[in-house]
Amino acid sequence: MTFPTAAFPADVPELGDGDVRLRAHCETDLPALVEQCLDPETLAWTTIPAGYGEEEGRSFLSVLVPQGWRTGAERTFAVEATRPDGTRGYAGSVALRDKGDGRAAVGFVSHPALRGRGVMSTALGLLLDHAFDDLGLETVIWWAMRGNWASRKVAWRCGFTFGGTVRRWLAEHGDYQDAWVATVHRDDPRQPRGPWWSLPRLEAERVTVRPLVAADDPRIVEAANDPTLQRWMPSFPAPYTAQHATEFRALVDDAAAAGAAFSWAIADAKTDLLLGAVAVPRRTDTSAEIGYWLHPEARGHGYVRDAVDAVVAHVFAPRDHGGIGALRAYVRVDELNRDSLAVAYACGFEMAGTERAGLVRRDGTFADMLVLERVNPLIDF
Ligand SMILES: CC(C)(COP(=O)(O)OP(=O)(O)OC[C@H]1O[C@@H](n2cnc3c(N)ncnc32)[C@H](O)[C@@H]1OP(=O)(O)O)[C@@H](O)C(=O)NCCC(=O)NCCS
């Protein structure tokens, strides 16, 4: 079956930037479009239904897309770029959905063979130029299911400002999913509005300090229910469940992306088994707090000292070398927690003072917190 010529609106502008071009969809896009819609990542992060086939593809190209252009409700472009085999062709689709009053939402999917090459970032940049410069829009919004890091990076690269996580908002996969939201305004520079923070892997002799993964959850739950840990970490829920661990990891990712806090697993360098966790739970432009805990089986071997040393080195490393660039690292220790104090001293922290009633213990009493610090040796104060 061929498409009626009228199916493809004639007034779709062509927008180009180097190798990447936005244009009207055409019939030859169909095979790649269907491939893209059967891809597991596409299915995981979009409303495209499972079992997408040629019929759905034809209907999208010949009915939905032209209808969107005719009514102005949704301007969908095909993205064209050079494929890995050197040929040019369909690389994905980007859409601008009218939300009224000078506002629109973006949607985008790229063909799996062209992902991770900057094609979608360029395509979205072109779409935003069109939205603001040609259509005169004021604000464009991006929504994604929480955890869609590839999409978030594309939005970040194009100048969107992250707005937060909206609980159970996107209706996808038969349920309401937590959603990320970000916006870009016509006056915003179309480039990143801050650094793209990430959690590096830090290698020490016996431990690896690495991002937390789902496989760590059972060990996190074991450790978090340990009575010693419960005593000194009053913010940990009791009892601590697998759901808490999953939620903890999601919050860790969000906080790291905002550059607000960083948490890593301390893992055995040989087996990768989780031994504990080390974190920068708070930071300012000049200082970074360090926190740590160990699984009960891992205590007494000096693992936490190795991990803290690695994290302090990262905290002190300049920002342009991938570090945090802090002038000062500090720990806050309950005055009764002798083991934690010993770790702080072993890691070279020196007593700086006492924070009166700095923590409410689980039994409701107030703890004076000992503050110990290390200053960045790379900086000439
Ligand atoms: C989201 C999507 C369109 C991105 O397309 P793309 O062509 O790969 O985009 P780009 O190459 O311009 O940028 C993707 C960036 O995300 C990064 N990325 C990919 N997966 C990532 C992850 N899990 N964590 C962090 N970054 C990730 C890539 O490395 C790349 O960054 P880099 O250029 O610094 O290396 C594509 O992954 C896709 O089609 N996914 C399925 C559909 C979808 O999620 N659509 C968006 C719905 S809101």
The ligand as an ORCA input file, in Angstrom:
! r2SCAN-3c Opt
* xyz 0 1
  C      15.949      9.505     24.992
  C      16.502      9.286     23.587
  C      15.573      9.966     22.580
  C      17.896      9.930     23.507
  O      18.326      9.852     22.172
  P      19.883      9.873     21.764
  O      19.926      9.980     20.291
  O      20.619      8.784     22.437
  O      20.303     11.262     22.405
  P      21.765     11.905     22.494
  O      22.793     11.021     21.896
  O      21.629     13.286     21.927
  O      21.992     12.061     24.069
  C      21.765     11.007     24.961
  C      22.704     11.201     26.131
  O      22.210     10.416     27.232
  C      23.268      9.611     27.721
  N      22.682      8.441     28.361
  C      22.092      7.384     27.785
  N      21.679      6.527     28.737
  C      22.013      7.089     29.931
  C      21.881      6.694     31.294
  N      21.269      5.568     31.611
  N      22.367      7.515     32.255
  C      22.958      8.685     31.940
  N      23.115      9.112     30.678
  C      22.648      8.316     29.686
  C      24.086      9.295     26.496
  O      25.372      8.836     26.835
  C      24.099     10.674     25.841
  O      24.973     11.526     26.540
  P      26.455     11.866     25.963
  O      26.219     12.541     24.645
  O      27.039     12.784     26.996
  O      27.187     10.570     25.841
  C      16.661      7.770     23.235
  O      17.418      7.142     24.246
  C      15.327      7.054     23.099
  O      14.743      7.071     22.019
  N      14.867      6.415     24.182
  C      13.572      5.729     24.173
  C      12.405      6.720     24.016
  C      12.435      7.814     25.059
  O      12.835      7.599     26.184
  N      11.995      9.030     24.659
  C      11.918     10.157     25.562
  C      10.667     10.093     26.337
  S      10.572     11.420     27.495
*
